[in-house]
Amino acid sequence: MTPLGAPWQVTRYSVVSDPWGERPTGGVPDLNHGGPALLIAILVAHGQNILYIPGRIVHHASKLYRCEGKTDAKDAAVIADQARMRRDLQPLRAGAEISTGLRILTARRADKSADRVRAINRLQAQLLEYFPALERAFDYSRSKAAALLLTKHRTPGGIRRTGQTRLHAWLKKHVARSSTAVATAAVEAAKSQHTTVPAQHLGELIVAALAQEIIILNKELAELDALISEKVTEHRHTRTLLSMPGGPALAAEFLGATGGDLTVFETADRFAGVAGLAPAPRDSGRITGNHHRPRRYDRRLLRVFYLSGLSALKAAPSPGPTTTENAPKAKPT
């Protein structure tokens, strides 16, 4: 890995020039964020024009060149050659402070959310092995009190010995919601099982660790949501963004995916195509109107619009009766 230095980078990437003489090009990365963030910042600071070529284009263009092997040197040559010939590559702009920060925060939130889902699935699988009645009694993805219960009381015998009264008092002491209902359901589950499975003492240790991990992840997600909501309000289009169904989380993902500047898409049709909402035609000869789902689109933008539409459906008022019984009857003539 060559160390990043400003003079070296600007000299190396200034060699790519436009053969049409219309736009001098300082660099053509195949990534628009992440690893090349420092390189992009250096080139922008030196007034260089940066073009972005997606990795999918580089992959397919490499098949047209000699040698079947894939090396970094060959990829660099292909990128430079494509940048000289093609005139449809889009310029890459440096991300704004707010949109870049929101992209980082939403990526972190997605990682934590995936960790939480994995921890819940592992907890349910482990609990199902030695205490299936308790696994069936709660929805651990929604009930924080149930996850709190498993940090101390997680075996049939232990819950029976503790009793409903002491379970309720312990949950209430830790400020758990629906402590009465959780304690009642746990005791009923414990009364339905009097058999101890092999290695139960090891299984319960894993359940306790997973329950504690879920509680910590819930707190971290709440902190990230608060930070994201605060960051979204700093944007100049806050009122418009928050009017979109889905709340601050989807607004943050929208800003992180678009950079907060929709003028780069030029038209609404192009924006719909980038988001994967516009069908791609596959017409040939007499076959017209043959539309298919596009293969090249921004997955993050498509997810934002799909989740926003789903939120709008949930918040929409229920339609009126559509049966023929309630339809107005025609007057006899």
MISEBA-290520 format. One line per 10 residues: number of its first residue (from 1); their letters; for each residue x, z, y of C-alpha. Coordinates in pm, 1 decimal. Example, Ala and Ser with C-alpha at 12.3 -4.5 7.8 and 13.67 -1.06 7.14 Angstrom:
# MISEBA-290520
1> as> 1230.0:780.0:-450.0  1367.0:714.0:-106.0
This chain:
# MISEBA-290520
1> mtplgapwqv> 0.0:0.0:0.0  159.8:-109.3:325.5  150.9:159.9:595.4  -84.1:82.5:881.2  93.2:28.5:1209.2  -54.4:-135.2:1517.6  219.6:-396.3:1584.1  240.0:-501.6:1216.2  -134.5:-536.4:1173.1  -195.1:-738.4:1489.0
11> trysvvsdpw> 96.4:-973.2:1411.9  -10.4:-1024.0:1050.6  -375.0:-1093.8:1121.3  -315.9:-1308.4:1428.3  -191.7:-1595.6:1212.1  -549.1:-1690.3:1109.9  -674.7:-1940.3:1366.2  -981.5:-2158.2:1401.1  -909.3:-2527.9:1335.0  -1199.0:-2625.7:1562.9
21> gerptggvpd> -1031.5:-2459.3:1858.5  -1344.5:-2268.8:1956.6  -1270.7:-1910.6:1857.0  -928.4:-1762.0:1779.8  -954.6:-1529.5:1482.5  -750.1:-1215.1:1451.7  -862.2:-1100.2:1106.2  -1109.4:-1174.7:828.5  -1172.9:-868.5:610.9  -1405.8:-881.9:310.8
31> lnhggpalli> -1526.4:-525.7:381.4  -1710.4:-420.3:694.8  -1660.5:-42.5:666.8  -1472.9:219.1:469.3  -1112.4:129.1:392.0  -1057.0:-130.2:669.4  -1209.4:94.7:941.1  -867.5:166.7:1096.5  -768.0:-200.1:1081.0  -1092.0:-306.3:1249.7
41> ailvahgqni> -1043.0:-46.2:1523.1  -686.6:-168.7:1584.8  -790.6:-533.4:1609.8  -1084.3:-455.1:1837.9  -860.5:-243.7:2062.0  -626.4:-546.6:2097.9  -912.2:-783.9:2181.4  -898.0:-974.7:1853.5  -1200.6:-1165.4:1721.7  -1288.9:-1045.6:1370.8
51> lyipgrivhh> -1498.2:-1242.1:1123.3  -1658.9:-1091.4:814.9  -1663.6:-1277.8:483.3  -1860.0:-1106.2:204.4  -1685.4:-1039.2:-123.3  -1948.3:-1246.1:-306.3  -1836.4:-1557.5:-115.5  -1472.8:-1487.1:-195.0  -1555.7:-1441.0:-563.6  -1733.5:-1774.4:-596.2
61> asklyrcegk> -1486.6:-1962.2:-373.8  -1194.1:-1846.0:-587.8  -1327.5:-2054.6:-877.6  -1262.2:-2373.3:-675.3  -888.3:-2305.8:-644.4  -613.2:-2350.6:-899.1  -519.2:-2070.1:-1137.9  -776.6:-1860.1:-1315.8  -593.9:-1536.6:-1243.4  -703.5:-1289.1:-980.7
71> tdakdaavia> -445.2:-1126.4:-756.5  -448.0:-976.3:-408.7  -227.5:-1260.4:-285.7  -471.6:-1522.9:-414.0  -770.5:-1340.4:-261.5  -590.7:-1323.6:73.7  -516.0:-1697.7:58.9  -877.1:-1777.7:-30.2  -1008.2:-1560.5:253.8  -773.1:-1724.1:504.2
81> dqarmrrdlq> -861.8:-2074.8:383.7  -1234.9:-2006.3:395.9  -1202.7:-1857.2:743.2  -1031.2:-2176.1:865.8  -1292.2:-2411.4:719.2  -1622.8:-2230.2:753.1  -1812.9:-2207.9:1078.8  -2100.0:-1988.5:959.1  -1911.6:-1659.8:929.7  -2052.3:-1381.7:1144.6
91> plragaeist> -1835.7:-1185.3:1388.7  -1767.9:-824.2:1297.2  -1822.3:-571.1:1571.5  -1694.9:-217.7:1593.2  -1971.4:28.3:1508.5  -2116.4:254.8:1776.0  -2042.5:626.1:1761.6  -2398.5:729.3:1671.2  -2466.1:459.7:1411.6  -2128.8:511.5:1241.4
101> glriltarra> -2185.4:886.1:1227.1  -2533.1:837.8:1082.0  -2397.3:599.5:818.2  -2149.3:866.8:709.6  -2414.8:1139.8:706.5  -2670.2:933.9:512.7  -2407.8:836.5:255.5  -2319.9:1203.2:213.5  -2687.5:1291.3:179.5  -2736.4:1023.5:-86.7
111> dksadrvrai> -2443.9:1168.0:-285.9  -2582.1:1522.4:-263.2  -2930.4:1405.1:-356.7  -2794.2:1226.7:-663.7  -2598.0:1541.8:-760.2  -2918.8:1744.9:-730.5  -3112.4:1505.0:-954.3  -2835.8:1514.8:-1216.4  -2822.0:1896.8:-1206.0  -3199.7:1925.7:-1251.0
121> nrlqaqlley> -3197.3:1684.5:-1544.8  -2913.5:1873.6:-1713.5  -3085.6:2206.7:-1653.9  -3410.2:2082.8:-1807.2  -3226.6:1935.9:-2105.4  -3037.4:2259.3:-2169.2  -3343.7:2478.5:-2120.1  -3546.8:2256.6:-2352.2  -3297.0:2327.6:-2629.5  -3350.4:2705.1:-2649.6
131> fpalerafdy> -3658.0:2788.7:-2430.9  -3894.8:2486.8:-2417.7  -4193.9:2688.8:-2295.9  -4012.0:2789.6:-1975.7  -3887.2:2435.1:-1923.3  -4246.0:2313.2:-1941.8  -4382.9:2586.8:-1712.6  -4224.9:2470.9:-1382.8  -4131.8:2163.2:-1185.4  -3773.4:2252.4:-1100.7
141> srskaaalll> -3742.4:1966.6:-852.4  -4003.1:2133.5:-627.6  -4012.2:2503.0:-711.1  -3720.8:2689.1:-552.3  -3854.5:3017.6:-691.3  -3823.7:2884.0:-1046.9  -3457.9:2791.3:-990.3  -3398.9:3136.2:-841.6  -3559.4:3298.4:-1146.7  -3313.6:3125.0:-1380.2
151> tkhrtpggir> -3013.0:3275.7:-1204.7  -3097.9:3615.7:-1361.8  -3389.5:3586.6:-1607.5  -3367.4:3291.0:-1843.4  -3425.9:3407.7:-2205.2  -3756.3:3490.3:-2379.7  -3646.0:3839.7:-2479.5  -3502.4:3923.8:-2141.3  -3817.7:3815.1:-1955.2  -4041.3:4014.7:-2191.9
161> rtgqtrlhaw> -3831.1:4327.9:-2147.8  -3830.7:4291.9:-1768.9  -4207.8:4250.0:-1746.9  -4429.7:4078.9:-1492.5  -4428.3:4361.1:-1238.2  -4050.7:4385.7:-1208.0  -4014.0:4006.3:-1209.7  -4260.0:3980.8:-920.6  -4078.7:4257.3:-728.5  -3738.4:4089.9:-782.4
171> lkkhvarsst> -3863.7:3749.0:-666.0  -4039.0:3903.1:-366.0  -3719.1:4086.6:-273.3  -3535.9:3751.3:-262.7  -3810.7:3600.1:-42.2  -3937.0:3353.6:-303.1  -4264.5:3173.0:-245.3  -4546.0:3206.3:-500.2  -4363.6:3496.3:-662.0  -4680.4:3619.5:-837.0
181> avataaveaa> -4758.2:3280.9:-994.1  -4394.8:3226.8:-1100.1  -4368.8:3571.7:-1259.4  -4698.1:3524.8:-1444.5  -4600.5:3181.1:-1578.5  -4256.5:3306.1:-1688.9  -4400.8:3601.0:-1882.1  -4661.3:3380.2:-2050.4  -4386.0:3140.3:-2156.9  -4176.0:3428.0:-2294.1
191> ksqhttvpaq> -4468.4:3565.9:-2496.6  -4508.2:3228.4:-2670.3  -4155.6:3236.1:-2822.3  -4004.2:3511.2:-3038.7  -3735.7:3305.0:-3213.6  -3375.0:3297.1:-3098.6  -3197.2:2965.3:-3145.5  -2824.5:2950.2:-3234.3  -2579.9:2973.8:-2942.2  -2855.0:3079.4:-2701.3
201> hlgelivaal> -2609.5:3302.7:-2514.1  -2397.9:2999.3:-2426.5  -2697.0:2788.3:-2329.1  -2825.5:3049.7:-2087.3  -2486.4:3068.3:-1913.8  -2498.2:2693.7:-1849.9  -2857.8:2720.1:-1724.7  -2759.8:2997.2:-1482.1  -2470.3:2789.0:-1345.6  -2690.6:2481.7:-1305.1
211> aqeiiilnke> -2964.5:2683.2:-1133.9  -2711.8:2823.5:-887.6  -2578.6:2471.3:-826.6  -2930.7:2345.7:-750.2  -2986.7:2627.1:-499.6  -2658.9:2544.9:-322.1  -2742.2:2172.9:-316.3  -3085.1:2248.5:-168.7  -2918.1:2440.1:115.7  -2664.7:2161.9:177.5
221> laeldalise> -2940.1:1898.3:185.2  -3137.6:2106.6:434.9  -2829.5:2135.7:658.5  -2765.2:1760.7:635.5  -3128.4:1682.8:720.2  -3107.3:1905.1:1028.6  -2781.6:1738.8:1137.5  -2924.9:1390.1:1081.3  -3240.7:1473.4:1279.6  -3027.5:1601.2:1567.9
231> kvtehrhtrt> -2806.5:1291.2:1561.7  -3102.4:1051.0:1558.0  -3243.6:1205.7:1875.9  -2923.1:1107.3:2059.9  -2999.3:735.2:2021.2  -3154.8:551.6:2315.0  -3436.8:414.4:2096.7  -3532.9:749.8:1946.7  -3905.0:722.8:2023.2  -3932.4:376.8:1866.5
241> llsmpggpal> -3728.6:473.8:1560.0  -3926.2:789.3:1490.4  -4252.6:596.1:1514.3  -4150.2:419.7:1192.4  -4303.5:586.3:882.2  -4047.2:792.8:695.1  -3917.2:1022.9:967.3  -3559.7:1084.8:1082.8  -3402.2:1023.2:739.5  -3515.9:658.9:722.0
251> aaeflgatgg> -3445.1:607.8:1092.0  -3087.7:725.6:1030.1  -3045.7:489.2:735.3  -3181.2:203.5:948.1  -2929.0:274.8:1225.2  -2647.5:315.1:973.8  -2726.3:-20.1:808.5  -2775.8:-223.2:1127.3  -2525.4:-54.6:1356.6  -2803.9:12.9:1606.9
261> dltvfetadr> -2783.9:-339.1:1752.7  -3035.4:-596.1:1626.8  -2905.4:-872.1:1855.5  -2641.4:-957.7:1592.3  -2919.5:-1099.2:1373.6  -3026.0:-1339.3:1653.2  -3380.5:-1397.3:1518.9  -3645.5:-1198.6:1333.5  -3638.1:-1453.6:1049.1  -3267.3:-1400.7:995.6
271> fagvaglapa> -3314.0:-1024.9:1004.6  -3584.8:-1052.4:736.5  -3350.9:-1265.3:526.5  -3064.2:-1015.7:555.9  -3299.9:-732.5:457.5  -3420.0:-925.0:151.2  -3780.4:-945.9:270.8  -3790.2:-1324.5:310.6  -3827.2:-1530.9:-9.9  -3557.6:-1785.5:-89.2
281> prdsgritgn> -3685.5:-2139.0:-155.4  -3562.4:-2334.9:-457.2  -3715.4:-2673.3:-388.5  -3597.0:-2994.6:-550.0  -3752.3:-3338.4:-526.5  -4127.6:-3313.6:-566.6  -4114.2:-2940.7:-638.1  -4192.3:-2757.4:-315.3  -4301.0:-2405.1:-236.0  -4090.6:-2266.9:-521.6
291> hhrprrydrr> -3997.1:-1929.4:-375.1  -3789.5:-1663.8:-546.6  -3652.5:-1322.4:-466.6  -3319.0:-1357.8:-281.3  -2995.9:-1249.4:-446.2  -2791.4:-1192.4:-131.1  -2933.3:-920.2:90.7  -2856.7:-574.7:223.7  -2972.6:-318.1:-33.9  -2978.1:-37.4:221.1
301> llrvfylsgl> -3207.7:-225.9:458.7  -3440.2:-327.2:176.7  -3462.1:35.6:64.3  -3544.0:146.5:419.7  -3831.5:-99.2:451.5  -3969.2:-29.2:103.8  -3965.6:348.5:156.1  -4113.9:307.1:502.3  -4396.6:98.1:357.0  -4453.2:354.7:83.8
311> salkaapspg> -4471.3:633.1:344.2  -4719.8:429.5:545.0  -4939.6:387.3:237.4  -4936.4:762.1:174.2  -5023.6:842.9:534.6  -5291.5:574.0:569.0  -5654.1:692.5:561.6  -5836.0:629.5:238.3  -6055.4:319.0:248.4  -6430.3:350.3:247.3
321> ptttenapka> -6652.7:285.4:-53.2  -6614.8:-63.4:-192.9  -6877.3:-51.1:-467.4  -7179.3:-274.7:-454.3  -7407.4:29.1:-471.9  -7317.7:135.4:-115.7  -7320.8:-217.4:26.9  -7608.0:-296.3:266.1  -7892.1:-471.8:89.8  -8037.7:-794.1:220.4
331> kpt> -8382.3:-774.0:373.5  -8655.5:-951.8:176.7  -8782.4:-1269.5:338.8
